[in-house]
């Protein structure tokens, strides 16, 4: 069962009543990991564009959907290469500002991965 995301405020996300003060990746198993945004920052100089390298790290065999919380102001985007990678792997990507992404996550069905940016 996926963990429930209780909410977010700028700089943190609350998952199963625990406050986390960094971006998170939620695996198919429900495991919560710190986002490896340095993979994108090394390529683009920012973590607001998801690189192919980060996309390859995010992907899990068996995933059907990826919900991305793009930050409170919606600043995170996929690079062209990352978008093509997820298409090739047949993973539907839904990109929403983080508060809306949380809503989508909590009602999601099926094999879903989540990536949530907790600032801008």
PyMOL commands that set and color helices and strands:
alter all, ss='L'
color gray80, all
select helices_A, chain A and resi 38-44+52-58+80-88+98-107
alter helices_A, ss='H'
color red, helices_A
select strands_A, chain A and resi 5-9+12-15+18-20+24-26+32-34+49-50+65-70+77-78+92-96+112-117
alter strands_A, ss='S'
color yellow, strands_A
deselect
rebuild
show_as cartoon
